[in-house]
Amino acid sequence: MRAQKGELAVGTPSHDYIMGKTSAEYQRLRAQAKLWEEATKRVLLKAGVHAGMSCLDIGCGPGEVMRLMGEIVGPEGSVTGVDVDGNIGREALDMLRTTAGGQYTFHEIDVQSRDRVPGSPFDVTFARLTLVHLKEPVAFLRKMMTWTKPGGIVAVQEHDFDSWGAYPKLDEIVEAVQTFRTVAEKAGRDTRLGFKLPTYFIEAGLGPPDGTDVAALLVELEVGGRMTQAVYDSVFPIAQKLGIADEASRQRILGAIDEARQSGGPFVLSPLLIGAWKCRPL
């Protein structure tokens, strides 16, 4: 795959996901989903998701949003998940069918190259932290609209990373965050995508969002430090190839955060998680 102008040329994974496909990354995704569960459920309910609806979760990952959707739409509704990573999607489907009631389906799909998703159009089309990994988020919002029934709901949640930090300041947190931001920006990822969602909705032809939601976590280093360490570890292989991190710096950063966590340490403010939703015009 040839890198676009301004994008990462060396070390970019073929699947365009800069965080890797490892068991550690799967574990990080599950932990992240738990942290944002309340915020995502609030967005789904505020957007108007209710019992009996058919839902599509784009970039479903470990299936936690699928589970939330299933709880809301109930046994008469249905939830379809799609992800380019078939391994984690099939694991999610097995888990849901074993532990949750409801109708669940999964398809291994690269949504960037597909014009149609099996089962479309849906009552609800949702994507959390997915557009940031796509080359043309505005064009993809248009595609999401075509996968949604007239009168149905298009909803998105994306991060704005400008808020991410710790107070009192911990230099290693700053360095870990900056490493992530550098990798993301060199890979062509927009670290302020969440902030831009309302404008992108308009540019995509959806019109201004019917509603927006902004969430953040202000947590002790025990939680925020582990979150930061996990993100840093996930992007480290690319950072190392780019020459902006090495094993010595990795050990120093992780070790310093561990040491600070044992003594209480600072509080960590997460990236903002910004949601926007729109009822597709009839």
C-alpha positions as CSV (number, residue, x, y, z in Angstrom):
1,M,0.0,0.0,0.0
2,R,1.4,3.3,-1.1
3,A,1.2,6.0,1.6
4,Q,-0.7,9.1,0.8
5,K,1.0,12.5,1.2
6,G,1.5,13.2,4.9
7,E,0.9,9.6,5.9
8,L,3.2,7.0,7.4
9,A,5.3,5.1,4.9
10,V,7.4,2.9,7.1
11,G,5.9,0.4,9.5
12,T,2.3,1.0,8.6
13,P,0.3,-2.2,9.1
14,S,-1.5,-3.4,6.0
15,H,-4.9,-3.2,7.8
16,D,-4.4,0.5,8.6
17,Y,-4.8,0.0,12.3
18,I,-1.8,1.5,14.0
19,M,-2.4,-0.2,17.4
20,G,-1.6,-3.7,16.2
21,K,-3.4,-7.0,16.3
22,T,-2.1,-8.7,19.4
23,S,-3.6,-10.3,22.5
24,A,-2.4,-7.3,24.5
25,E,-4.2,-4.9,22.2
26,Y,-7.4,-7.0,22.4
27,Q,-7.2,-6.8,26.1
28,R,-6.6,-3.0,25.9
29,L,-9.7,-2.7,23.7
30,R,-11.9,-4.6,26.2
31,A,-10.6,-2.5,29.1
32,Q,-11.2,0.7,27.1
33,A,-14.7,-0.4,26.2
34,K,-15.5,-0.9,29.9
35,L,-14.3,2.6,30.7
36,W,-16.5,4.2,28.0
37,E,-19.5,2.0,28.5
38,E,-21.6,4.6,30.3
39,A,-20.8,7.3,27.8
40,T,-21.7,5.1,24.8
41,K,-24.9,3.9,26.3
42,R,-25.9,7.5,27.0
43,V,-25.3,8.4,23.3
44,L,-27.3,5.5,22.1
45,L,-30.2,6.3,24.3
46,K,-30.1,10.1,23.6
47,A,-29.9,9.3,19.8
48,G,-33.2,7.4,20.1
49,V,-32.2,3.7,20.0
50,H,-35.0,1.6,21.4
51,A,-36.4,-1.9,21.6
52,G,-37.0,-3.8,18.3
53,M,-34.5,-1.9,16.2
54,S,-31.9,-3.3,13.8
55,C,-28.4,-2.1,14.6
56,L,-25.0,-2.0,12.8
57,D,-21.8,-1.6,14.8
58,I,-18.9,-0.6,12.5
59,G,-15.5,-1.6,13.7
60,C,-17.1,-3.7,16.4
61,G,-13.8,-5.0,17.9
62,P,-14.4,-7.1,21.1
63,G,-18.2,-6.7,20.9
64,E,-18.9,-4.5,23.9
65,V,-20.9,-1.9,21.9
66,M,-22.8,-4.8,20.3
67,R,-23.7,-6.0,23.7
68,L,-24.9,-2.6,24.8
69,M,-27.0,-2.3,21.6
70,G,-28.4,-5.8,22.3
71,E,-29.5,-4.9,25.8
72,I,-31.3,-1.8,24.4
73,V,-33.1,-3.3,21.4
74,G,-33.9,-6.6,23.2
75,P,-34.7,-10.0,21.7
76,E,-37.0,-8.6,19.0
77,G,-34.2,-6.3,17.7
78,S,-30.9,-7.4,16.1
79,V,-27.3,-6.4,16.1
80,T,-24.8,-6.8,13.3
81,G,-21.1,-6.2,13.9
82,V,-18.5,-5.7,11.2
83,D,-14.7,-5.5,11.5
84,V,-11.7,-5.9,9.3
85,D,-10.2,-8.1,12.1
86,G,-12.1,-11.4,11.8
87,N,-10.4,-13.0,14.8
88,I,-11.6,-10.5,17.4
89,G,-15.0,-10.2,15.7
90,R,-15.6,-14.0,15.8
91,E,-14.5,-14.1,19.4
92,A,-17.0,-11.3,20.2
93,L,-19.8,-13.2,18.4
94,D,-19.0,-16.4,20.3
95,M,-19.0,-14.5,23.6
96,L,-22.3,-12.7,22.9
97,R,-24.1,-15.8,21.8
98,T,-22.9,-17.6,24.9
99,T,-23.5,-14.9,27.5
100,A,-26.1,-12.4,26.1
101,G,-29.6,-12.8,24.9
102,G,-30.5,-11.4,21.6
103,Q,-29.8,-11.7,17.9
104,Y,-26.2,-11.2,16.9
105,T,-24.4,-11.5,13.6
106,F,-20.8,-10.7,12.6
107,H,-19.2,-10.2,9.2
108,E,-15.4,-9.8,8.5
109,I,-15.5,-6.8,6.2
110,D,-13.1,-3.9,5.2
111,V,-15.8,-1.2,5.2
112,Q,-13.5,1.2,3.2
113,S,-13.8,-1.0,0.1
114,R,-17.4,-2.3,0.5
115,D,-20.4,-0.4,-0.8
116,R,-22.9,-2.6,1.0
117,V,-23.1,-4.4,4.3
118,P,-25.2,-7.6,4.6
119,G,-28.5,-6.8,6.2
120,S,-28.5,-3.1,5.3
121,P,-30.2,-0.8,5.6
122,F,-30.4,-0.7,9.4
123,D,-32.4,1.3,11.8
124,V,-29.2,2.4,13.6
125,T,-25.7,2.7,12.1
126,F,-23.0,3.4,14.7
127,A,-19.2,3.7,14.8
128,R,-17.1,4.3,17.8
129,L,-13.4,5.2,17.4
130,T,-13.5,3.8,13.8
131,L,-13.5,6.9,11.5
132,V,-10.1,7.9,12.8
133,H,-8.6,4.8,11.2
134,L,-10.2,5.6,7.8
135,K,-8.6,7.7,5.1
136,E,-11.8,9.7,4.2
137,P,-14.1,10.1,7.2
138,V,-16.5,12.5,5.4
139,A,-16.9,10.1,2.5
140,F,-17.4,7.2,5.0
141,L,-20.2,9.2,6.8
142,R,-22.0,9.3,3.4
143,K,-21.6,5.6,3.2
144,M,-23.0,5.2,6.7
145,M,-26.0,7.1,5.6
146,T,-26.7,4.7,2.7
147,W,-26.6,1.8,5.2
148,T,-29.2,3.5,7.3
149,K,-33.0,3.4,6.7
150,P,-34.7,6.7,5.9
151,G,-35.7,8.0,9.4
152,G,-33.0,5.8,11.0
153,I,-30.1,7.0,13.1
154,V,-26.5,7.6,12.2
155,A,-24.3,8.0,15.3
156,V,-20.5,8.3,15.8
157,Q,-18.1,8.7,18.8
158,E,-14.6,9.8,18.2
159,H,-11.7,11.1,20.4
160,D,-10.2,14.6,20.7
161,F,-6.8,13.9,22.2
162,D,-5.9,17.5,23.1
163,S,-7.1,17.0,26.7
164,W,-5.0,14.0,27.5
165,G,-2.5,14.6,30.3
166,A,-1.8,14.4,34.0
167,Y,-1.8,16.8,36.9
168,P,0.5,17.3,38.7
169,K,2.6,16.9,35.6
170,L,4.4,13.6,35.1
171,D,7.0,13.9,32.3
172,E,6.7,10.2,31.3
173,I,3.0,10.6,30.8
174,V,3.7,13.6,28.6
175,E,6.3,11.6,26.6
176,A,4.0,8.6,26.2
177,V,1.1,10.8,25.0
178,Q,3.4,12.7,22.6
179,T,4.7,9.4,21.2
180,F,1.2,8.3,20.4
181,R,0.3,11.6,18.8
182,T,3.4,11.6,16.6
183,V,2.7,8.1,15.4
184,A,-1.0,8.9,14.8
185,E,-0.2,12.1,12.9
186,K,2.5,10.5,10.8
187,A,0.0,7.8,9.9
188,G,-2.4,10.4,8.7
189,R,-4.8,10.1,11.7
190,D,-6.6,13.2,12.9
191,T,-6.2,13.5,16.6
192,R,-9.0,16.1,16.8
193,L,-11.5,14.2,14.8
194,G,-14.1,14.2,17.5
195,F,-14.1,18.0,17.7
196,K,-14.8,18.1,13.9
197,L,-17.7,15.7,13.8
198,P,-20.5,18.3,13.6
199,T,-18.8,19.9,10.6
200,Y,-18.1,16.6,9.0
201,F,-21.8,15.6,9.3
202,I,-22.7,18.8,7.4
203,E,-20.1,18.2,4.7
204,A,-21.3,14.6,4.3
205,G,-24.8,15.8,3.6
206,L,-26.4,14.7,6.8
207,G,-26.9,18.2,8.1
208,P,-26.1,19.5,11.6
209,P,-26.3,16.7,14.2
210,D,-29.5,16.3,16.1
211,G,-27.4,16.1,19.3
212,T,-23.9,15.9,20.6
213,D,-22.3,14.5,23.7
214,V,-18.9,15.1,25.3
215,A,-17.4,12.7,27.9
216,A,-14.1,12.5,29.7
217,L,-12.5,10.5,32.5
218,L,-10.6,12.1,35.3
219,V,-9.1,9.2,37.1
220,E,-6.4,8.2,39.5
221,L,-3.1,7.0,38.0
222,E,-3.9,3.4,38.9
223,V,-6.5,3.6,36.1
224,G,-5.2,6.4,33.9
225,G,-1.6,5.2,34.1
226,R,-2.4,1.7,33.0
227,M,-4.5,3.2,30.1
228,T,-1.6,5.3,29.0
229,Q,0.9,2.5,29.3
230,A,-1.3,0.2,27.2
231,V,-1.8,2.8,24.4
232,Y,2.0,3.5,24.4
233,D,2.8,-0.2,24.2
234,S,0.4,-0.7,21.3
235,V,2.0,2.0,19.1
236,F,5.5,1.3,20.3
237,P,6.5,-1.1,17.4
238,I,5.7,1.7,14.8
239,A,7.3,4.4,17.0
240,Q,10.5,2.2,17.2
241,K,10.6,1.8,13.4
242,L,10.1,5.6,13.0
243,G,13.1,6.2,15.4
244,I,11.0,8.2,17.9
245,A,11.3,5.5,20.6
246,D,13.5,2.7,21.6
247,E,13.4,-0.1,24.2
248,A,15.4,1.9,26.7
249,S,12.9,4.8,26.5
250,R,10.0,2.3,26.7
251,Q,11.3,0.7,29.9
252,R,12.0,4.2,31.4
253,I,8.5,5.4,30.6
254,L,6.6,2.3,31.8
255,G,8.8,2.0,34.9
256,A,8.3,5.7,35.9
257,I,4.5,5.4,35.6
258,D,4.6,2.2,37.6
259,E,6.6,3.8,40.3
260,A,4.4,6.9,40.4
261,R,1.3,4.7,40.6
262,Q,2.6,2.9,43.7
263,S,2.9,6.2,45.5
264,G,-0.5,7.5,44.4
265,G,0.7,9.8,41.6
266,P,-1.2,12.4,39.7
267,F,-4.7,12.3,38.2
268,V,-5.0,11.6,34.5
269,L,-7.5,13.4,32.2
270,S,-8.4,11.2,29.3
271,P,-9.0,12.2,25.7
272,L,-12.5,13.6,25.2
273,L,-14.9,11.1,23.7
274,I,-17.3,13.2,21.5
275,G,-20.5,11.8,20.1
276,A,-22.8,13.1,17.4
277,W,-25.9,11.7,15.9
278,K,-28.5,12.4,13.2
279,C,-31.8,11.0,12.1
280,R,-31.4,10.3,8.3
281,P,-33.8,12.6,6.4
282,L,-36.9,10.8,4.9
